[in-house]
């Protein structure tokens, strides 16, 4: 559906930026098919542009530095940064760009967008929730969101694995994502 010039001129867009020190991007994956390894990315930045008259027109653009991966194991992190997985020298970032919002953004909703890891882009759906809005002690305004989702790492070219003698694989295919983002109002 096309947007008319009148609709465009009556929209009031607000820009929010990610506060990286109060945001988390975490993941979990099965190891040896029996336990779960969790990790996080420390380098998270991005913007959210909201339409105050219709929050469903929000545009989310988040970039994550792949070299900032942290699983609490230097050896494992080095392997994840290698060409077997993220190949951080060639692909220093992964990115999520929203395409649409489904549901009411004042509570739980779906955020649909394109996730790019390495040189592969796939549409993903995140189960999201608005967690609040308020003033900070310095006069700024902040909002918060949480989101969860699941991707298959092989669909993004992260195919390395090792067969186990007992059957199965060293690293699971499904990756659970958990995201908590605090945003600061810019205008």
Backbone torsions as a table, in degrees:
resi	resn	phi	psi	omega
1	UNK	NA	127.7	-177.6
2	UNK	-76.4	149.7	177.3
3	UNK	-98.9	129.6	-179.3
4	UNK	-77.4	162.9	178.7
5	UNK	-62.5	-35.7	178.8
6	UNK	-64.8	-44.3	178.7
7	UNK	-61.9	-42.7	-179.2
8	UNK	-63.2	-41.9	-176.6
9	UNK	-73.1	-22.5	-179.9
10	UNK	-89.7	-9.2	178.5
11	UNK	-75.6	139.2	176.6
12	UNK	-114.8	109.2	-176.5
13	UNK	-93.3	135.4	175.9
14	UNK	-117.5	136.1	178.5
15	UNK	-103.6	131.9	177.5
16	UNK	-122.1	141.5	175.9
17	UNK	-115.7	148.7	179.5
18	UNK	-66.7	132.8	170.6
19	UNK	-92.9	99.9	-173.0
20	UNK	-63.4	-26.9	-179.0
21	UNK	-78.4	-8.2	177.7
22	UNK	-126.6	28.6	179.6
23	UNK	-132.7	147.5	-179.4
24	UNK	-135.2	134.1	170.0
25	UNK	-121.7	111.8	-175.5
26	UNK	-123.1	160.7	179.2
27	UNK	-143.9	161.5	176.6
28	UNK	-141.9	140.3	-179.4
29	UNK	-145.6	146.6	179.0
30	UNK	-72.2	141.0	177.0
31	UNK	-121.8	129.2	-179.2
32	UNK	57.6	17.6	179.7
33	UNK	64.2	12.3	-177.3
34	UNK	-127.9	-24.4	-178.1
35	UNK	-131.8	169.9	-178.7
36	UNK	-115.5	130.1	174.1
37	UNK	-100.8	132.0	178.3
38	UNK	-114.4	150.1	178.0
39	UNK	-152.6	178.0	-178.9
40	UNK	-148.5	165.1	173.0
41	UNK	-115.6	126.8	-177.4
42	UNK	-87.1	-19.7	-176.8
43	UNK	-102.3	95.5	-178.5
44	UNK	-126.4	128.3	175.9
45	UNK	-147.3	163.9	179.1
46	UNK	158.0	-178.3	-178.5
47	UNK	-135.6	154.9	171.5
48	UNK	-129.8	126.1	175.8
49	UNK	-106.2	120.3	-179.0
50	UNK	-111.8	149.3	173.6
51	UNK	-102.5	109.6	-175.5
52	UNK	-59.8	-28.7	-179.2
53	UNK	-82.5	-21.7	178.8
54	UNK	-152.7	91.1	-177.2
55	UNK	-57.8	-16.9	179.0
56	UNK	-68.1	-11.3	177.7
57	UNK	-93.5	16.9	179.6
58	UNK	-62.3	143.4	175.8
59	UNK	-119.1	119.0	-177.3
60	UNK	-110.0	131.7	178.0
61	UNK	-139.1	102.9	-175.7
62	UNK	-117.4	134.5	178.8
63	UNK	-121.8	135.3	-177.3
64	UNK	-124.4	127.1	177.0
65	UNK	-74.7	116.7	-175.7
66	UNK	-67.1	-28.7	179.7
67	UNK	-69.7	-14.1	-178.1
68	UNK	-84.7	11.2	-179.7
69	UNK	-61.7	139.5	-178.8
70	UNK	-143.4	112.2	176.9
71	UNK	-113.9	11.4	-178.6
72	UNK	70.7	20.4	176.5
73	UNK	-141.8	110.1	-178.1
74	UNK	-57.7	-41.8	-179.2
75	UNK	-64.1	-45.8	178.9
76	UNK	-65.3	-42.5	179.9
77	UNK	-61.7	-40.4	177.6
78	UNK	-62.9	-40.1	178.0
79	UNK	-65.8	-41.0	179.0
80	UNK	-65.6	-28.2	177.5
81	UNK	-79.4	-14.6	-175.3
82	UNK	-76.8	177.8	179.3
83	UNK	-64.5	-18.2	176.7
84	UNK	-64.9	-27.1	-177.5
85	UNK	-128.3	-100.1	-171.4
86	UNK	-78.3	-21.0	-178.5
87	UNK	46.4	61.7	-170.2
88	UNK	-61.6	-27.3	178.1
89	UNK	-64.4	-39.1	-178.7
90	UNK	-89.6	-31.5	-177.5
91	UNK	-128.4	78.0	-173.3
92	UNK	-70.9	-14.6	-179.8
93	UNK	-137.2	157.0	165.3
94	UNK	-120.0	158.4	-171.0
95	UNK	-143.7	143.5	172.6
96	UNK	-120.9	125.8	176.2
97	UNK	-125.3	122.5	-176.6
98	UNK	-70.3	153.0	175.7
99	UNK	-117.2	-35.0	179.4
100	UNK	-164.8	159.1	175.8
101	UNK	-113.9	132.8	179.5
102	UNK	-119.5	120.4	-179.6
103	UNK	105.6	-179.7	-179.1
104	UNK	-84.4	128.0	-174.6
105	UNK	-81.1	0.9	177.4
106	UNK	-84.8	-5.0	178.6
107	UNK	-142.5	-123.6	178.2
108	UNK	-93.0	142.3	-178.9
109	UNK	-157.3	173.8	176.2
110	UNK	-107.4	136.0	175.3
111	UNK	-114.0	115.0	-177.3
112	UNK	-106.2	133.0	-179.8
113	UNK	-164.5	179.5	178.8
114	UNK	-97.3	125.5	175.0
115	UNK	-105.4	126.8	177.5
116	UNK	-113.7	120.5	174.0
117	UNK	-125.9	130.8	-172.5
118	UNK	58.4	-123.9	179.2
119	UNK	-114.5	25.6	-179.0
120	UNK	-115.7	130.3	177.6
121	UNK	-118.2	128.4	179.0
122	UNK	-135.3	147.2	174.3
123	UNK	-76.0	133.7	176.7
124	UNK	-130.3	154.6	176.3
125	UNK	-117.7	126.3	177.3
126	UNK	-106.7	137.6	173.1
127	UNK	-85.8	111.8	-172.1
128	UNK	-115.6	161.9	177.8
129	UNK	-147.6	132.3	172.8
130	UNK	-74.6	126.9	-175.6
131	UNK	-109.7	-4.1	174.8
132	UNK	146.0	167.2	-179.6
133	UNK	-145.8	137.2	179.0
134	UNK	-172.2	174.3	178.5
135	UNK	-87.8	144.3	173.7
136	UNK	-95.9	171.2	-177.1
137	UNK	-65.0	-11.9	-176.9
138	UNK	-102.7	10.3	177.4
139	UNK	90.3	0.6	178.9
140	UNK	-86.8	167.7	177.6
141	UNK	-115.5	140.5	-177.0
142	UNK	-132.9	152.3	172.7
143	UNK	-134.3	158.8	-179.6
144	UNK	-134.2	149.1	177.7
145	UNK	-142.2	150.4	171.1
146	UNK	-125.6	149.3	179.2
147	UNK	-148.4	150.5	175.5
148	UNK	-135.7	152.4	177.6
149	UNK	-165.6	179.7	179.5
150	UNK	-143.4	136.3	175.7
151	UNK	-130.5	160.3	171.9
152	UNK	-99.3	116.4	-174.7
153	UNK	-60.4	-31.6	-178.4
154	UNK	-65.1	-29.9	178.2
155	UNK	-65.4	-17.5	-179.8
156	UNK	-107.0	15.7	177.2
157	UNK	82.3	10.2	177.9
158	UNK	-95.4	75.5	-167.5
159	UNK	-100.9	-8.8	-177.2
160	UNK	-56.7	140.1	174.9
161	UNK	-163.0	173.8	177.9
162	UNK	-142.0	128.8	178.5
163	UNK	-71.0	145.1	178.0
164	UNK	-97.2	145.6	178.5
165	UNK	-58.0	-32.9	-177.4
166	UNK	-85.9	2.9	-176.5
167	UNK	98.5	153.6	-178.7
168	UNK	89.2	-166.5	-173.3
169	UNK	-130.4	156.2	179.5
170	UNK	-66.1	-43.9	-175.1
171	UNK	-120.9	130.3	177.9
172	UNK	-66.5	160.0	178.6
173	UNK	-86.6	-36.3	-176.5
174	UNK	-82.1	131.7	178.4
175	UNK	-114.8	123.4	175.3
176	UNK	-90.7	131.0	-179.6
177	UNK	-107.0	141.6	176.0
178	UNK	-138.1	121.4	-172.6
179	UNK	-128.3	132.0	172.7
180	UNK	-127.8	122.7	-175.2
181	UNK	-128.6	131.8	170.7
182	UNK	-111.0	131.5	-176.1
183	UNK	-119.5	145.8	-179.7
184	UNK	-111.4	130.0	179.7
185	UNK	-67.2	132.5	-178.8
186	UNK	-103.6	-27.1	-179.9
187	UNK	-146.4	NA	NA
